[in-house]
């Protein structure tokens, strides 16, 4: 099953290397990895998607939590969440084929962000299946796609707030206390074993 981990990590050199090394040791492939600044000063938000069993998911979460410079980890695969991905797609476009591409872009609710005499660039934000649909249609014409750049998944849980968000809202972070205690217990029980 696919697991989506959201981790808050200190904005310091070497953190991403530690995370990648953990997945290498566990022999688990990372499908998507997105990192950027968060609402917390000095912390970055890391969204990581991987394929692993439910048991392995608990082990990964606990192992991530134990890494140096990792402040908080959440596995939100089964919870209601909003997930988006950004894609930039550069396609070959002659004056005669532009109108057809413009119509296609409108159908997929994307937009043109750059236009030259030989090509145009499409920007699209949405779920992975929607982006894959546009790419599939564009690939029907061989040689049309020149470059593709995708951000990876960005996910935010619906209705669930971290303790810092609850504090900013003036609420008490008691709702997260049980989850934090459970995570601490998992982290104590779990160990990462190096493969021989």
BELMO-V126379 format. One record per backbone hydrogen bond with DSSP energy under -1.0 kcal/mol. CO is the residue of the C=O (numbers start at 1). NH is the residue of the N-H. If there is no record, write none. Layout:
co: {CO | CO}
nh: {NH | NH}
This chain:
co: {1 | 3 | 4 | 5 | 6 | 7 | 8 | 8 | 9 | 10 | 12 | 14 | 15 | 16 | 17 | 18 | 19 | 20 | 21 | 22 | 23 | 32 | 34 | 36 | 40 | 42 | 43 | 44 | 45 | 46 | 47 | 48 | 49 | 49 | 50 | 53 | 54 | 55 | 56 | 57 | 58 | 59 | 60 | 61 | 62 | 64 | 67 | 69 | 72 | 74 | 80 | 82 | 84 | 85 | 86 | 87 | 88 | 89 | 90 | 90 | 91 | 94 | 97 | 98 | 99 | 100 | 101 | 102 | 103 | 104 | 105 | 106 | 111 | 114 | 118 | 119 | 120 | 121 | 121 | 122 | 123 | 124 | 126 | 127 | 128 | 129 | 130 | 131 | 132 | 133 | 134 | 135 | 137 | 138 | 141 | 144 | 147 | 149 | 154 | 156 | 162 | 163 | 164 | 165 | 166 | 167 | 176 | 177 | 178 | 179 | 180 | 181 | 182 | 183 | 184 | 185 | 186}
nh: {52 | 50 | 76 | 48 | 74 | 46 | 71 | 72 | 44 | 12 | 15 | 18 | 19 | 20 | 21 | 22 | 23 | 24 | 25 | 26 | 28 | 49 | 47 | 45 | 43 | 11 | 38 | 9 | 36 | 7 | 34 | 5 | 31 | 32 | 3 | 57 | 58 | 59 | 60 | 61 | 62 | 63 | 64 | 65 | 66 | 67 | 70 | 10 | 8 | 6 | 158 | 156 | 154 | 126 | 151 | 124 | 149 | 122 | 146 | 147 | 120 | 98 | 101 | 102 | 103 | 104 | 105 | 106 | 107 | 108 | 110 | 109 | 123 | 121 | 93 | 116 | 91 | 113 | 114 | 89 | 111 | 87 | 85 | 131 | 132 | 133 | 134 | 135 | 136 | 137 | 138 | 139 | 140 | 141 | 144 | 92 | 90 | 88 | 84 | 82 | 166 | 167 | 168 | 169 | 171 | 170 | 180 | 181 | 182 | 183 | 184 | 185 | 186 | 187 | 188 | 189 | 190}
